[in-house]
Amino acid sequence: MIHAELCGFVQQLGLVGKHNGHRYLLFFGGEPSWGQTQLGSLGLGNEECLLLADKAIAGLSPKPAKQYLGREFSTVIIDAYSVQSVDEWLAAAGTVLAGGLLIVLCPEFDQWPRYFQSKSDAGQDDAESFFLKRILSKVADRSGVYGFSQRSLASRAFRSQLPAVLQPWQPSLPTPDQRAAVDAIIRVASGRAKRPLVIRSDRGRGKTSSLGIAVADLFQNGLCRRVAITAPNIGAVEAAFRQVQLLLPDGELSEAAFHFRDCELIFLPATELGATAHWDLVLVDEAATLPVGILHELLKTQPRIVFSTTVHGYEGSGRGFDTRFKDILDRERPQWRRVELREPVRWAGDDPLERWLYEAFLLGAEVSKPRESSSVQLRVLKRDDFMQEAILSQVFGLLVQAHYQTSPRDLQYLIDSSCVVIVAESDDGVIGVCQLLPEGGLSDDLSAAVVCGQRRPKGHLVAQRLAHINAEAAYARCVSFRVNRIAVAAELRRQGIASRLLAAAEEHSRRMGGAYLSSSFAASAEVVQFWRRNDFLPLWLGSRRDTSSGAYSLIVAKALQSNVDMSFNQMQQRLLDDLPLTVRHVHSKMSADTLVQILASGSQQNEMSTADLRQMQRYCKAELIFEQVAASLMRICCGIDLRAISGAELALSVLLFSESWASVAAKYQLSGRAAVEQSLRSIFNEIDAIYKSTEAQ
């Protein structure tokens, strides 16, 4: 191929793209040296390009894609030979400007699925990646998507490939959507307190710029003096600082702050936005990437706060955040409001690249609202079922809706890994899904190395953990199955569908010779309750909080063979025995309602001692002070089922979490220690009454 022809074509493509407000996708399929030669002929510069690769190519230096979210580039190059992460591919794609190009250097299309699978950690059951084959099937005859092959590219009429020149794209900024968002932010800052705002948008809609426009307006009109902005990193809010500086040129921009007269906009990590500092307004950008626990804490401590999040982001979905955080907002700030930005600002609404990416990676997969139906059938999907776009989209849409964060990588694992997918179907299609992963079956030598902490092979999350913490290689040697994800359409939850899916997963595991069925998840009261209701035992609680949910990871399991059952009971009891100590020193950030659910799993095995019961009764009569009975009350809390006791969380806050009287009083809106102790006595009076009625029976 003549390099001058390619260079001329790419230049013309860029001109058409700027005119139309479009971005285009180019694949260079062939040997690495061939693709790099074609790239070098384009004469691209470092500043205008984002290169994803493990080394420099054609004079361009590689950059980590996720550190450049919020930045804009005229050209993004992905070296698919060295960068296999589809999440990074999509994150980089979101930085391409109108008139820009996304260029992928890759093997020939008929060779790429085999190469991709050989480098993938999603699974090696098939020689070729069906996930990638599906994506490549959407390249041919797609407007704005071009595939150049080393084999076939001898001479081509480039002019015939150029897209049509449309009416010139002339974005009017700010867009009406942005203006509405800015007005809503100003109302948060100047209106009544404790009425938070949630801004939702797809990528490229000017969400972050809207934050900057609003801050400039507030500063200019003297409505705010101190504004804090937070995000996963300062680069993610660069557009906000750029807008403030553009609109207030007399201000001073520093590395992480902007000052205008006596006003300041400061970037801080979310963990440093302390409750003691006074802020007139707090802006949380890319909120879906932050743990729910941190967001919840900000909600409680900051009376004027705005959360903005990407919904169908190129690097993943924030709809799980939207669903889960909405429950907290509805409960604690019922007058919260939401605005949405739909119109793109960085490219036209009919952008070919966005349209292709959404279709290829199911970024816009939605769950159609199902009707109530008594006819629900369960089945295990076969590989051929994933070739049906409707089924694949429904399954992935359910996973996106039900889980906090879902990324394109999850789609890759769904299709390419050796997982078992069980679905619940009604007349409306797929309404529930359970993703089951095989674990264990490791060799004796590898299992022994896992026990000693010397090896940690990919996958086998629960099997390895149980083998290691119990110093028992059998958990890794035997075959087991892990429920990776389970989801039911929001409108049909709490109708027993998820439990039916679990029963089907258990049946499949038994049929395949599984010794146990397990799961690992971010522990919350509702989720723990679901697994306990289905007879799974809590066995191990992680020491670090999940980065997405802010909760601790809990492993639960159900024995499918009799020789495993006793060891699981012993593991559960050890966890329960340890909790009174670990909630003070290791799991201090666990929510009290979650602890109630975990403790309840062992309550049927314990009885209150006569001495502890007597101490509790004397405390309720004010014959003994708290310090004299604290140990007895603690043992009682750990030994009975607190789920039916109103106010049990308060008792745990005092007795197990050892929170100060002032802290508990503030949390439960009480006047002080005396009021807290009055509530404690009411709680233990209720426990005493239940105990007496049980004894009478």
Disulfide bonds with the S-S distance in Angstrom:
none
